[in-house]
């Protein structure tokens, strides 16, 4: 077992870009306002467990139920697409009658450990050593935790107008990520 700093750094940057927790701040603030409280610890632990478990058994699980990685990525792109539409248009497509907490759904999955993250893990697995990817996951999870924990302060600092502007800007970026994920994987299905 060999730790390679270059592999850890590269995998960390890839996961950081795909998880995009900074871009998710407006969604997190919106969810916090909707449900009142987000359990930062629970959300980060669950998303870390999902990512690490998927790293080891993800492709086998998908194969077992007859879903290829490309189909999984297209489905994830659609979820991200609708989240982005909510952000840009200021509408609510996802409705839960009595949400007790948004810690697991939609924060841990699909926001943090979503299809983009999980498919990226499968891609990284093909190139890098598992222990280096796990370190990269842990580095990102620590950062995710810090952002989740301080989202209320970030929201207050930005104000309602600031959050609205950032929400729309990152909504467009999220929409672009969804389109890219969709375009990259859709032609593999046919």
C-alpha positions in Angstrom: 0.0 0.0 0.0 1.6 3.2 -1.2 0.3 6.7 -0.7 1.1 9.0 -3.6 0.7 12.7 -2.9 0.2 13.5 -6.7 -2.6 11.0 -7.0 -4.2 12.3 -3.7 -4.0 15.9 -4.9 -5.4 15.1 -8.4 -8.2 12.9 -7.1 -9.0 15.6 -4.4 -9.3 18.3 -7.1 -11.5 16.2 -9.3 -13.8 15.4 -6.4 -13.8 19.0 -5.3 -14.9 20.2 -8.7 -17.6 17.5 -9.1 -19.0 17.8 -5.5 -18.9 21.6 -5.9 -19.9 22.3 -2.3 -19.3 26.0 -2.7 -21.7 26.1 -5.6 -24.2 24.2 -3.5 -24.2 26.9 -0.7 -27.4 28.5 -2.1 -29.2 25.1 -2.2 -28.0 24.3 1.3 -29.2 27.7 2.6 -32.6 27.2 0.8 -33.0 23.8 2.4 -32.0 25.1 5.8 -34.7 27.7 5.5 -37.2 25.1 4.3 -36.6 22.4 7.0 -35.1 24.5 9.7 -32.1 22.4 10.6 -29.5 20.4 8.7 -27.5 17.8 10.6 -24.0 18.5 9.2 -22.4 15.5 10.9 -25.0 13.1 9.6 -24.9 14.5 6.1 -21.1 14.3 5.9 -20.8 10.8 7.4 -23.5 9.4 5.2 -22.1 11.0 2.0 -18.6 9.7 3.0 -20.0 6.2 3.5 -21.9 6.3 0.2 -18.7 7.4 -1.7 -16.4 4.8 -0.1 -18.9 2.0 -0.5 -19.5 3.0 -4.1 -15.8 3.0 -4.7 -15.6 -0.7 -3.8 -18.9 -2.1 -5.0 -20.5 0.5 -7.2 -19.8 -1.0 -10.6 -20.8 -4.5 -9.3 -24.1 -3.2 -7.9 -24.9 -1.4 -11.2 -24.0 -4.5 -13.2 -26.1 -6.7 -10.8 -29.2 -4.7 -11.5 -28.4 -4.3 -15.2 -27.5 -0.6 -15.2 -24.3 0.5 -16.8 -22.3 3.5 -15.6 -23.5 5.7 -18.5 -27.1 5.1 -17.7 -26.4 6.0 -14.0 -24.6 9.2 -15.1 -27.5 10.2 -17.4 -30.0 9.7 -14.5 -27.7 11.8 -12.3 -27.5 14.5 -14.9 -31.3 14.7 -15.0 -31.5 15.1 -11.2 -28.8 17.8 -11.3 -30.7 19.4 -14.3 -33.9 19.8 -12.2 -32.0 21.1 -9.2 -30.4 23.7 -11.4 -33.8 24.7 -12.9 -35.1 25.2 -9.3 -32.1 27.5 -8.6 -32.4 29.5 -11.8 -36.1 29.9 -12.0 -36.8 30.2 -8.3 -39.4 27.4 -8.4 -39.8 24.3 -6.3 -40.0 21.0 -8.2 -39.1 18.8 -5.3 -41.8 18.9 -2.6 -41.8 16.9 0.6 -45.0 17.3 2.6 -43.4 17.1 6.0 -39.6 17.2 5.7 -38.0 16.5 9.0 -34.5 17.0 7.8 -32.7 17.4 4.5 -29.5 15.9 5.8 -29.7 12.6 3.9 -31.9 13.5 0.9 -31.1 15.7 -1.0 -27.8 16.9 0.7 -25.9 13.6 1.3 -27.4 12.1 -1.9 -27.6 13.4 -4.6 -26.0 16.8 -3.8 -22.7 15.6 -2.3 -22.5 12.0 -3.2 -24.5 12.3 -6.4 -24.2 10.6 -9.8 -21.4 12.9 -10.9 -19.4 12.2 -7.8 -20.0 8.4 -8.0 -19.2 8.1 -11.7 -16.1 10.2 -11.1 -15.1 7.7 -8.3 -15.4 4.9 -10.8 -13.3 6.8 -13.3 -10.6 7.5 -10.6 -10.6 3.9 -9.6 -9.5 2.9 -13.1 -6.5 5.2 -12.8 -5.4 5.6 -9.2 -4.8 3.4 -6.1 -7.8 3.0 -3.8 -6.1 4.3 -0.7 -5.2 7.5 -2.4 -8.9 8.0 -3.6 -10.1 7.3 0.0 -7.7 10.1 1.3 -9.1 12.4 -1.4 -12.7 11.6 -0.3 -11.7 12.3 3.4 -10.1 15.7 2.4 -13.3 16.7 0.5 -15.6 15.4 3.3 -13.8 17.6 5.9 -14.3 20.6 3.6 -18.0 19.7 3.0 -18.5 19.5 6.8 -17.0 22.9 7.3 -19.2 24.5 4.6 -22.4 22.7 6.0 -21.6 23.8 9.5 -21.0 27.4 8.6 -23.8 27.7 5.9 -26.0 29.8 8.2 -23.2 32.4 8.8 -22.4 32.4 5.1 -26.1 33.0 4.4 -26.2 36.0 6.8 -23.0 37.4 5.4 -24.3 37.3 1.8 -27.8 38.5 2.6 -31.0 37.6 0.8 -29.9 39.4 -2.5 -26.4 37.9 -2.4 -27.8 34.4 -1.9 -30.3 34.9 -4.7 -27.5 36.1 -7.1 -25.2 33.3 -6.2 -28.0 30.8 -6.5 -28.8 31.9 -10.1 -25.1 32.0 -11.1 -24.4 28.6 -9.7 -27.7 27.3 -11.0 -26.4 28.1 -14.5 -23.1 26.4 -13.7 -24.9 23.3 -12.3 -27.1 23.3 -15.5 -23.9 23.3 -17.6 -22.5 20.4 -15.5 -25.7 18.5 -16.0 -25.7 19.1 -19.8 -22.0 18.0 -20.0 -22.6 14.8 -17.9 -25.7 14.1 -20.1 -23.8 14.7 -23.4 -20.8 12.7 -22.4 -22.8 9.7 -21.5 -25.9 9.7 -23.7 -24.3 8.5 -26.9 -22.7 5.6 -25.1 -26.3 4.3 -24.5 -27.2 3.8 -28.1 
